[in-house]
Amino acid sequence: MKALVDEDRCRGHGVCVSVCPEVFDLSDDGFAVVRVAEIDPAFETAAQEAERTCPERAIRLE
């Protein structure tokens, strides 16, 4: 599983980082970035929660 952040939609709320810091981080500009190329299966549930709770719907999992 991979995570993608739509840079045009992200507003830097940081919900994804609080839900799944193993996969997401904030850039120096305060916007979400993906920390890993492939999501470890142990963190898939948390990544899905981050996708569901993103206020801007900026996260997509593939």
Biopython code that builds the backbone (N, CA, C, O; Angstrom):
import numpy as np
from Bio.PDB.StructureBuilder import StructureBuilder

atoms = [
    (1, "MET", "N", (0.846, -1.175, 0.000)),
    (1, "MET", "CA", (0.000, 0.000, 0.000)),
    (1, "MET", "C", (0.894, 1.243, 0.000)),
    (1, "MET", "O", (1.925, 1.299, 0.671)),
    (2, "LYS", "N", (0.459, 2.233, -0.777)),
    (2, "LYS", "CA", (1.172, 3.511, -0.848)),
    (2, "LYS", "C", (0.216, 4.638, -0.475)),
    (2, "LYS", "O", (-0.993, 4.539, -0.678)),
    (3, "ALA", "N", (0.774, 5.701, 0.070)),
    (3, "ALA", "CA", (-0.008, 6.890, 0.409)),
    (3, "ALA", "C", (0.432, 8.036, -0.493)),
    (3, "ALA", "O", (1.609, 8.180, -0.822)),
    (4, "LEU", "N", (-0.533, 8.832, -0.877)),
    (4, "LEU", "CA", (-0.283, 10.031, -1.679)),
    (4, "LEU", "C", (-0.980, 11.207, -1.021)),
    (4, "LEU", "O", (-2.081, 11.066, -0.488)),
    (5, "VAL", "N", (-0.340, 12.363, -1.058)),
    (5, "VAL", "CA", (-0.941, 13.589, -0.531)),
    (5, "VAL", "C", (-1.117, 14.551, -1.697)),
    (5, "VAL", "O", (-0.163, 14.867, -2.408)),
    (6, "ASP", "N", (-2.339, 15.008, -1.883)),
    (6, "ASP", "CA", (-2.631, 16.006, -2.913)),
    (6, "ASP", "C", (-2.196, 17.369, -2.367)),
    (6, "ASP", "O", (-2.862, 17.947, -1.507)),
    (7, "GLU", "N", (-1.091, 17.864, -2.870)),
    (7, "GLU", "CA", (-0.525, 19.119, -2.378)),
    (7, "GLU", "C", (-1.448, 20.313, -2.589)),
    (7, "GLU", "O", (-1.378, 21.289, -1.842)),
    (8, "ASP", "N", (-2.308, 20.244, -3.593)),
    (8, "ASP", "CA", (-3.239, 21.339, -3.847)),
    (8, "ASP", "C", (-4.377, 21.382, -2.838)),
    (8, "ASP", "O", (-4.955, 22.441, -2.591)),
    (9, "ARG", "N", (-4.700, 20.232, -2.256)),
    (9, "ARG", "CA", (-5.805, 20.170, -1.303)),
    (9, "ARG", "C", (-5.363, 20.321, 0.146)),
    (9, "ARG", "O", (-6.117, 20.841, 0.969)),
    (10, "CYS", "N", (-4.148, 19.874, 0.472)),
    (10, "CYS", "CA", (-3.677, 19.902, 1.854)),
    (10, "CYS", "C", (-3.603, 21.338, 2.365)),
    (10, "CYS", "O", (-3.098, 22.233, 1.687)),
    (11, "ARG", "N", (-4.120, 21.533, 3.576)),
    (11, "ARG", "CA", (-4.086, 22.849, 4.209)),
    (11, "ARG", "C", (-3.268, 22.828, 5.500)),
    (11, "ARG", "O", (-3.235, 23.813, 6.236)),
    (12, "GLY", "N", (-2.613, 21.703, 5.766)),
    (12, "GLY", "CA", (-1.720, 21.628, 6.909)),
    (12, "GLY", "C", (-2.391, 21.462, 8.258)),
    (12, "GLY", "O", (-1.851, 21.905, 9.272)),
    (13, "HIS", "N", (-3.544, 20.839, 8.292)),
    (13, "HIS", "CA", (-4.229, 20.618, 9.567)),
    (13, "HIS", "C", (-3.432, 19.680, 10.478)),
    (13, "HIS", "O", (-3.470, 19.821, 11.701)),
    (14, "GLY", "N", (-2.713, 18.728, 9.886)),
    (14, "GLY", "CA", (-1.879, 17.819, 10.662)),
    (14, "GLY", "C", (-2.598, 16.638, 11.275)),
    (14, "GLY", "O", (-2.015, 15.915, 12.082)),
    (15, "VAL", "N", (-3.848, 16.427, 10.912)),
    (15, "VAL", "CA", (-4.598, 15.292, 11.454)),
    (15, "VAL", "C", (-3.906, 13.985, 11.080)),
    (15, "VAL", "O", (-3.808, 13.080, 11.908)),
    (16, "CYS", "N", (-3.433, 13.879, 9.864)),
    (16, "CYS", "CA", (-2.771, 12.650, 9.411)),
    (16, "CYS", "C", (-1.540, 12.337, 10.258)),
    (16, "CYS", "O", (-1.281, 11.178, 10.580)),
    (17, "VAL", "N", (-0.802, 13.350, 10.607)),
    (17, "VAL", "CA", (0.405, 13.156, 11.420)),
    (17, "VAL", "C", (0.031, 12.700, 12.826)),
    (17, "VAL", "O", (0.704, 11.844, 13.401)),
    (18, "SER", "N", (-1.021, 13.258, 13.374)),
    (18, "SER", "CA", (-1.425, 12.853, 14.722)),
    (18, "SER", "C", (-1.986, 11.435, 14.731)),
    (18, "SER", "O", (-1.848, 10.726, 15.728)),
    (19, "VAL", "N", (-2.614, 11.014, 13.642)),
    (19, "VAL", "CA", (-3.192, 9.676, 13.556)),
    (19, "VAL", "C", (-2.152, 8.628, 13.173)),
    (19, "VAL", "O", (-2.177, 7.512, 13.692)),
    (20, "CYS", "N", (-1.235, 8.980, 12.263)),
    (20, "CYS", "CA", (-0.276, 7.997, 11.743)),
    (20, "CYS", "C", (1.089, 8.638, 11.470)),
    (20, "CYS", "O", (1.464, 8.827, 10.313)),
    (21, "PRO", "N", (1.827, 8.970, 12.524)),
    (21, "PRO", "CA", (3.128, 9.618, 12.333)),
    (21, "PRO", "C", (4.181, 8.708, 11.700)),
    (21, "PRO", "O", (5.222, 9.182, 11.246)),
    (22, "GLU", "N", (3.910, 7.407, 11.670)),
    (22, "GLU", "CA", (4.836, 6.476, 11.031)),
    (22, "GLU", "C", (4.828, 6.629, 9.508)),
    (22, "GLU", "O", (5.785, 6.243, 8.837)),
    (23, "VAL", "N", (3.752, 7.189, 8.971)),
    (23, "VAL", "CA", (3.608, 7.332, 7.519)),
    (23, "VAL", "C", (3.649, 8.798, 7.084)),
    (23, "VAL", "O", (4.190, 9.113, 6.024)),
    (24, "PHE", "N", (3.083, 9.691, 7.891)),
    (24, "PHE", "CA", (2.955, 11.092, 7.503)),
    (24, "PHE", "C", (3.792, 12.015, 8.384)),
    (24, "PHE", "O", (4.059, 11.717, 9.548)),
    (25, "ASP", "N", (4.192, 13.124, 7.811)),
    (25, "ASP", "CA", (4.933, 14.151, 8.529)),
    (25, "ASP", "C", (4.515, 15.486, 7.938)),
    (25, "ASP", "O", (3.817, 15.526, 6.925)),
    (26, "LEU", "N", (4.933, 16.567, 8.556)),
    (26, "LEU", "CA", (4.688, 17.899, 8.001)),
    (26, "LEU", "C", (5.992, 18.453, 7.439)),
    (26, "LEU", "O", (7.054, 18.321, 8.048)),
    (27, "SER", "N", (5.893, 19.064, 6.289)),
    (27, "SER", "CA", (7.066, 19.682, 5.671)),
    (27, "SER", "C", (7.439, 20.946, 6.433)),
    (27, "SER", "O", (6.723, 21.357, 7.345)),
    (28, "ASP", "N", (8.541, 21.554, 6.067)),
    (28, "ASP", "CA", (8.961, 22.814, 6.681)),
    (28, "ASP", "C", (7.914, 23.903, 6.473)),
    (28, "ASP", "O", (7.827, 24.849, 7.257)),
    (29, "ASP", "N", (7.116, 23.764, 5.410)),
    (29, "ASP", "CA", (6.053, 24.732, 5.113)),
    (29, "ASP", "C", (4.762, 24.421, 5.857)),
    (29, "ASP", "O", (3.803, 25.190, 5.788)),
    (30, "GLY", "N", (4.734, 23.280, 6.578)),
    (30, "GLY", "CA", (3.564, 22.934, 7.371)),
    (30, "GLY", "C", (2.520, 22.100, 6.657)),
    (30, "GLY", "O", (1.390, 21.993, 7.133)),
    (31, "PHE", "N", (2.871, 21.506, 5.527)),
    (31, "PHE", "CA", (1.925, 20.681, 4.781)),
    (31, "PHE", "C", (2.320, 19.214, 4.875)),
    (31, "PHE", "O", (3.492, 18.885, 5.064)),
    (32, "ALA", "N", (1.329, 18.335, 4.741)),
    (32, "ALA", "CA", (1.563, 16.905, 4.883)),
    (32, "ALA", "C", (2.453, 16.362, 3.771)),
    (32, "ALA", "O", (2.351, 16.758, 2.610)),
    (33, "VAL", "N", (3.318, 15.455, 4.162)),
    (33, "VAL", "CA", (4.159, 14.711, 3.225)),
    (33, "VAL", "C", (4.169, 13.255, 3.674)),
    (33, "VAL", "O", (3.936, 12.945, 4.842)),
    (34, "VAL", "N", (4.443, 12.379, 2.729)),
    (34, "VAL", "CA", (4.532, 10.952, 3.019)),
    (34, "VAL", "C", (5.980, 10.633, 3.361)),
    (34, "VAL", "O", (6.894, 11.011, 2.628)),
    (35, "ARG", "N", (6.190, 9.941, 4.472)),
    (35, "ARG", "CA", (7.536, 9.626, 4.948)),
    (35, "ARG", "C", (8.098, 8.339, 4.363)),
    (35, "ARG", "O", (9.316, 8.163, 4.342)),
    (36, "VAL", "N", (7.246, 7.433, 3.884)),
    (36, "VAL", "CA", (7.686, 6.107, 3.440)),
    (36, "VAL", "C", (7.166, 5.804, 2.036)),
    (36, "VAL", "O", (6.080, 6.246, 1.660)),
    (37, "ALA", "N", (7.944, 5.053, 1.272)),
    (37, "ALA", "CA", (7.523, 4.675, -0.084)),
    (37, "ALA", "C", (6.404, 3.633, -0.040)),
    (37, "ALA", "O", (5.443, 3.706, -0.806)),
    (38, "GLU", "N", (6.539, 2.673, 0.856)),
    (38, "GLU", "CA", (5.536, 1.618, 1.040)),
    (38, "GLU", "C", (5.115, 1.598, 2.503)),
    (38, "GLU", "O", (5.958, 1.664, 3.397)),
    (39, "ILE", "N", (3.815, 1.507, 2.746)),
    (39, "ILE", "CA", (3.309, 1.479, 4.111)),
    (39, "ILE", "C", (3.481, 0.081, 4.690)),
    (39, "ILE", "O", (3.035, -0.904, 4.102)),
    (40, "ASP", "N", (4.122, 0.004, 5.833)),
    (40, "ASP", "CA", (4.281, -1.253, 6.552)),
    (40, "ASP", "C", (2.879, -1.762, 6.905)),
    (40, "ASP", "O", (2.051, -0.983, 7.376)),
    (41, "PRO", "N", (2.598, -3.041, 6.688)),
    (41, "PRO", "CA", (1.278, -3.583, 7.014)),
    (41, "PRO", "C", (0.821, -3.277, 8.443)),
    (41, "PRO", "O", (-0.379, -3.168, 8.695)),
    (42, "ALA", "N", (1.745, -3.139, 9.360)),
    (42, "ALA", "CA", (1.389, -2.823, 10.749)),
    (42, "ALA", "C", (0.736, -1.448, 10.881)),
    (42, "ALA", "O", (0.046, -1.186, 11.866)),
    (43, "PHE", "N", (0.947, -0.566, 9.900)),
    (43, "PHE", "CA", (0.418, 0.796, 9.977)),
    (43, "PHE", "C", (-0.698, 1.070, 8.969)),
    (43, "PHE", "O", (-1.142, 2.210, 8.831)),
    (44, "GLU", "N", (-1.152, 0.033, 8.267)),
    (44, "GLU", "CA", (-2.193, 0.235, 7.257)),
    (44, "GLU", "C", (-3.503, 0.739, 7.852)),
    (44, "GLU", "O", (-4.145, 1.617, 7.275)),
    (45, "THR", "N", (-3.902, 0.201, 8.984)),
    (45, "THR", "CA", (-5.152, 0.636, 9.616)),
    (45, "THR", "C", (-5.066, 2.108, 10.010)),
    (45, "THR", "O", (-6.014, 2.862, 9.794)),
    (46, "ALA", "N", (-3.953, 2.517, 10.578)),
    (46, "ALA", "CA", (-3.782, 3.923, 10.962)),
    (46, "ALA", "C", (-3.745, 4.815, 9.729)),
    (46, "ALA", "O", (-4.284, 5.922, 9.757)),
    (47, "ALA", "N", (-3.124, 4.361, 8.654)),
    (47, "ALA", "CA", (-3.083, 5.148, 7.414)),
    (47, "ALA", "C", (-4.488, 5.306, 6.836)),
    (47, "ALA", "O", (-4.834, 6.371, 6.326)),
    (48, "GLN", "N", (-5.287, 4.260, 6.915)),
    (48, "GLN", "CA", (-6.674, 4.345, 6.446)),
    (48, "GLN", "C", (-7.475, 5.323, 7.292)),
    (48, "GLN", "O", (-8.315, 6.060, 6.775)),
    (49, "GLU", "N", (-7.216, 5.326, 8.585)),
    (49, "GLU", "CA", (-7.874, 6.283, 9.479)),
    (49, "GLU", "C", (-7.462, 7.712, 9.116)),
    (49, "GLU", "O", (-8.296, 8.618, 9.116)),
    (50, "ALA", "N", (-6.191, 7.911, 8.809)),
    (50, "ALA", "CA", (-5.720, 9.240, 8.397)),
    (50, "ALA", "C", (-6.411, 9.670, 7.111)),
    (50, "ALA", "O", (-6.794, 10.832, 6.970)),
    (51, "GLU", "N", (-6.572, 8.752, 6.181)),
    (51, "GLU", "CA", (-7.268, 9.066, 4.924)),
    (51, "GLU", "C", (-8.713, 9.471, 5.210)),
    (51, "GLU", "O", (-9.204, 10.455, 4.657)),
    (52, "ARG", "N", (-9.390, 8.719, 6.067)),
    (52, "ARG", "CA", (-10.801, 8.990, 6.389)),
    (52, "ARG", "C", (-10.991, 10.304, 7.132)),
    (52, "ARG", "O", (-11.998, 10.984, 6.936)),
    (53, "THR", "N", (-10.039, 10.669, 7.980)),
    (53, "THR", "CA", (-10.229, 11.834, 8.844)),
    (53, "THR", "C", (-9.619, 13.125, 8.298)),
    (53, "THR", "O", (-9.763, 14.180, 8.917)),
    (54, "CYS", "N", (-8.954, 13.062, 7.169)),
    (54, "CYS", "CA", (-8.377, 14.286, 6.590)),
    (54, "CYS", "C", (-9.505, 15.263, 6.247)),
    (54, "CYS", "O", (-10.372, 14.939, 5.436)),
    (55, "PRO", "N", (-9.505, 16.445, 6.850)),
    (55, "PRO", "CA", (-10.582, 17.411, 6.611)),
    (55, "PRO", "C", (-10.674, 17.879, 5.154)),
    (55, "PRO", "O", (-11.748, 18.267, 4.695)),
    (56, "GLU", "N", (-9.574, 17.844, 4.442)),
    (56, "GLU", "CA", (-9.547, 18.336, 3.069)),
    (56, "GLU", "C", (-9.601, 17.212, 2.037)),
    (56, "GLU", "O", (-9.592, 17.466, 0.832)),
    (57, "ARG", "N", (-9.658, 15.958, 2.522)),
    (57, "ARG", "CA", (-9.640, 14.797, 1.614)),
    (57, "ARG", "C", (-8.418, 14.817, 0.713)),
    (57, "ARG", "O", (-8.505, 14.523, -0.480)),
    (58, "ALA", "N", (-7.283, 15.166, 1.292)),
    (58, "ALA", "CA", (-6.045, 15.308, 0.520)),
    (58, "ALA", "C", (-5.222, 14.021, 0.477)),
    (58, "ALA", "O", (-4.213, 13.957, -0.226)),
    (59, "ILE", "N", (-5.641, 12.999, 1.220)),
    (59, "ILE", "CA", (-4.861, 11.758, 1.276)),
    (59, "ILE", "C", (-5.575, 10.680, 0.469)),
    (59, "ILE", "O", (-6.791, 10.503, 0.546)),
    (60, "ARG", "N", (-4.764, 9.972, -0.304)),
    (60, "ARG", "CA", (-5.282, 8.831, -1.077)),
    (60, "ARG", "C", (-4.349, 7.654, -0.873)),
    (60, "ARG", "O", (-3.128, 7.795, -0.942)),
    (61, "LEU", "N", (-4.935, 6.490, -0.622)),
    (61, "LEU", "CA", (-4.153, 5.263, -0.468)),
    (61, "LEU", "C", (-4.354, 4.396, -1.699)),
    (61, "LEU", "O", (-5.460, 4.287, -2.227)),
    (62, "GLU", "N", (-3.282, 3.791, -2.141)),
    (62, "GLU", "CA", (-3.341, 2.894, -3.304)),
    (62, "GLU", "C", (-2.761, 1.560, -2.936)),
    (62, "GLU", "O", (-2.713, 0.656, -3.770)),
]
sb = StructureBuilder()
sb.init_structure("model")
sb.init_model(0)
sb.init_chain("A")
sb.init_seg("    ")
for serial, (resi, resn, name, xyz) in enumerate(atoms, 1):
    if name == "N":
        sb.init_residue(resn, " ", resi, " ")
    sb.init_atom(name, np.array(xyz, "f"), 0.0, 1.0, " ", f" {name:<3s}", serial, name[0])
structure = sb.get_structure()
